[in-house]
Every structure is written in C-alpha cells, then in structure tokens.
Amino acid sequence: MRLITPRRIPHKKVTNRIDEILSLCSGRRVLHVGCADVPFTKERGEGLLHRKLSKVTNDLWGIDISREGIELLKEMGFSNVYVADAESNLQQEEFDIIVAGEIIEHLGNPAHFLESMKSLMSHKTTLVITTVNAYAFKLFLFAFVGKEKVHEDHNYYFSYYTLKQLVEKSGLVCNELYYYQENNGSFPDKILATVPKLFQPVADGLIAKVRLPSFQ
C-alpha cells in the first residue's frame, strides 16, 4: 500500500472575509457570482454582500441560478443582475474581479464551474474564491460532541491543498491562498477567533486569488 506523506501547511495570513473582498473590489469592474444569497436575500438587509459591493465598485454585475433571488434584487433596485448557471458556458465578458464567495461548496461540479469562469477571465482578471475550511476549529468542536454543523445545500469541504489542487488541475494559477475568520461580535466568536491567530490552518475559511496562467 502506498504511503501518503503529510504536507506541511504554509504559514498564511488570517483576514476578515467581507473586508478583504470589499478591499479587492474597490473601484473595479466586478462580477458577483451567486449574488442573490438565497434564501437570505432580504434578510441580510444592509449586510447583503451584493449591496456592500455596490457601494465600493466602479461597475457591478451579478449572476445567480435562482430566478426568485434575481427578481428580488431587481425589486431592491439592483441592475445588471441575471439568471445564469455558473457551471455552464457563460457569455464572454471581461471583468477586473470575479467574486465567487461561499458558492463552490454548493456546486454539483466545481471543476465545471472553474472551466466556466475561465471564459470570463483575461490576464488582468482575478477570480476570488472563498469557502469553508474543512479543518475549521468550529467544525471540530461540533464533531467532538457527535454533531456536524453543515449547510443543507453543501456538497463539499475544501482544505488548503484540495482547493489549490482543484484550481491548478483546472488550468488556472492560485496566486495567493490564505485564511479568513468570521467574528460576528458575539462572545463565543470573540473567543474562537483567537485560535487561528495561533494556528492558522483551523481558521473558518479559505480565500483564493486565482489567475489565468501567464502562457495563455
């Protein structure tokens, strides 16, 4: 039987997911994939990521597979939002930043998704992927008491190396890969947020900045 040698996880920064996304998108032409955030489109209010992006971007577009969610966004006053399947071929357009926040774990085929995103990317485009970390400390706490805290629509968990490998096997380059930690201000979150400062690989999630290879 072939033995698998454990890989050392590089020391990486831990940041705030929303703040990082907004900073990367500020003043840029942005496509927001999964923009409706169904079923929380209305519930998020001012916290809806698409609303926050609309306040900092130069030109914001959005796609989502949910027709209901897109209609809600239009009712809320957003334009340039369309019903589309992120795993299928999309009409070619050019963006500075493509935000795929917390959606890759929901998809039926993440490799198809990455292939579809390539049609929207130029050498100046950065695809920003965020997703739950398979080794998040919070998840292990639930596992220790015989429970799994998981969204009912999630199909995958990704670790530092599995996300990196998926990106690279799809013909893309992972320019940066680091961590995010959520902190909603509650006492448990404040306590748990101190753990990744000591040991980054158990942070809540991963952020990947993805580009086309330079030879294309």
C-alpha positions in Angstrom: 0.0 0.0 0.0 1.3 3.4 -1.0 2.0 5.7 2.0 1.0 9.3 1.7 3.4 11.8 3.2 1.7 14.6 5.1 2.3 18.1 3.6 3.3 21.0 5.8 0.7 23.7 5.6 2.4 27.1 4.9 2.1 29.9 7.4 -0.5 32.3 5.9 -2.4 35.4 7.0 -5.8 35.3 8.5 -8.2 38.1 7.5 -11.8 39.2 7.6 -13.7 37.7 4.6 -16.0 40.6 3.8 -13.4 43.3 4.4 -11.0 41.5 2.1 -13.5 41.1 -0.7 -14.5 44.8 -0.5 -10.9 45.9 -0.5 -10.1 43.8 -3.6 -13.2 45.1 -5.4 -12.9 48.8 -4.6 -13.1 50.9 -7.7 -13.1 47.8 -10.0 -15.4 46.3 -12.6 -16.8 43.3 -10.8 -18.9 40.2 -11.5 -20.5 38.8 -8.4 -21.3 35.0 -8.8 -24.1 33.8 -6.5 -25.2 37.4 -5.9 -28.7 36.8 -4.6 -27.6 34.8 -1.5 -30.9 32.9 -1.5 -32.7 32.3 0.9 -31.3 35.3 2.8 -31.7 38.0 0.0 -34.0 40.2 2.0 -32.9 39.0 5.5 -29.4 40.3 5.1 -30.5 43.8 4.6 -27.5 46.2 4.6 -25.3 43.2 5.3 -26.1 41.6 1.9 -22.7 41.3 0.1 -24.0 42.5 -3.2 -25.3 45.7 -1.6 -21.9 46.3 0.1 -20.2 45.7 -3.3 -22.5 48.2 -5.0 -21.1 50.9 -2.7 -17.4 50.3 -3.5 -17.2 49.0 -7.1 -17.0 51.1 -10.2 -19.2 48.7 -12.3 -21.0 45.8 -10.6 -22.7 42.8 -12.3 -24.2 39.8 -10.8 -25.4 36.3 -11.7 -27.3 33.7 -9.7 -29.0 30.4 -10.6 -32.1 31.5 -8.6 -34.7 33.3 -10.7 -36.5 34.3 -7.5 -33.4 35.7 -6.0 -32.6 37.8 -9.1 -36.2 39.1 -9.2 -35.8 40.2 -5.5 -32.6 42.0 -6.3 -34.2 43.8 -9.2 -37.1 44.8 -6.8 -34.5 46.1 -4.4 -33.1 48.4 -7.2 -30.1 46.5 -8.4 -29.4 46.4 -12.2 -27.1 44.2 -14.3 -28.2 41.1 -12.4 -29.1 38.0 -14.4 -30.2 34.4 -14.0 -27.3 32.1 -15.0 -25.8 28.8 -14.2 -22.2 29.3 -13.0 -21.3 25.7 -14.0 -22.3 26.3 -17.7 -20.8 28.3 -20.5 -21.4 32.0 -19.9 -21.5 34.8 -22.4 -17.9 36.2 -22.6 -17.4 39.4 -20.8 -14.3 41.0 -19.2 -14.1 41.9 -15.5 -11.3 43.1 -13.2 -12.6 40.9 -10.4 -14.9 37.9 -10.3 -16.2 37.2 -6.7 -17.3 33.6 -6.0 -18.0 33.9 -2.3 -19.1 30.8 -0.5 -20.5 29.1 -3.5 -18.0 26.5 -4.7 -19.0 24.1 -1.9 -22.7 24.3 -3.1 -22.0 23.2 -6.7 -22.5 19.9 -8.3 -19.3 20.0 -10.2 -16.7 22.6 -9.1 -14.4 21.7 -12.0 -17.1 22.7 -14.5 -17.5 25.9 -12.6 -13.8 26.8 -12.8 -13.9 26.0 -16.5 -16.8 28.3 -17.0 -15.1 31.1 -15.1 -12.1 30.9 -17.4 -14.3 32.2 -20.3 -14.9 35.4 -18.3 -11.2 36.0 -17.4 -8.5 37.9 -19.1 -4.9 38.1 -17.9 -5.9 41.2 -15.9 -8.8 39.3 -14.1 -8.6 37.9 -10.6 -11.1 35.3 -9.6 -11.6 35.5 -5.8 -12.9 32.2 -4.3 -13.9 31.9 -0.6 -15.1 28.7 1.0 -15.5 27.0 4.3 -12.3 25.4 5.6 -12.6 21.6 6.1 -10.4 21.9 9.2 -12.1 24.8 10.8 -11.9 24.7 14.6 -15.6 25.3 15.0 -16.4 22.2 12.9 -14.2 20.1 15.1 -16.0 21.3 18.3 -19.3 20.0 17.0 -17.7 16.7 15.8 -16.4 16.1 19.3 -20.0 16.0 20.6 -21.2 13.8 17.7 -22.7 16.5 15.5 -21.9 18.1 12.2 -22.6 21.7 11.6 -23.2 21.9 7.8 -25.4 23.9 5.5 -28.1 21.7 4.0 -27.0 22.7 0.5 -23.3 22.0 0.9 -21.7 19.2 -1.2 -18.0 19.6 -0.5 -15.4 20.7 2.1 -12.1 22.1 0.9 -8.8 22.3 2.7 -5.7 24.4 1.8 -4.3 21.7 -0.6 -7.5 20.3 -2.1 -8.6 23.8 -3.1 -5.2 24.6 -4.5 -5.1 21.3 -6.4 -8.6 21.7 -7.9 -7.7 25.2 -9.2 -4.4 24.0 -10.7 -5.9 20.9 -12.3 -8.4 23.2 -13.9 -5.7 25.0 -15.8 -5.6 28.1 -13.5 -3.0 29.5 -11.1 -3.5 30.1 -7.4 -1.6 33.3 -6.9 -2.5 33.6 -3.2 -4.2 31.2 -0.8 -4.9 32.3 2.8 -7.5 32.2 5.5 -10.4 34.1 6.9 -12.0 34.1 10.3 -15.6 35.2 10.9 -16.4 37.2 14.0 -19.9 38.4 14.5 -19.1 40.2 17.8 -20.7 37.5 20.0 -18.7 36.3 23.0 -18.2 32.7 21.5 -16.9 34.2 18.2 -14.5 36.5 20.0 -13.0 33.6 21.9 -12.9 31.2 18.9 -11.3 34.0 16.8 -8.2 33.9 19.0 -7.4 30.2 18.0 -6.5 30.8 14.3 -4.1 33.6 15.4 -2.0 30.9 17.0 -2.7 28.1 14.4 -3.9 29.4 11.0 -5.0 26.0 9.5 -8.1 25.9 11.8 -9.5 29.2 10.7 -13.1 29.4 9.5 -12.4 29.6 5.8 -10.1 29.9 2.8 -9.6 32.8 0.3 -8.0 32.0 -3.1 -6.9 34.6 -5.6 -6.9 32.9 -8.9 -5.5 34.0 -12.3 -5.0 32.6 -15.8 -1.5 31.1 -16.4 0.9 33.6 -18.0 1.5 31.5 -21.1 -2.1 31.6 -22.2 
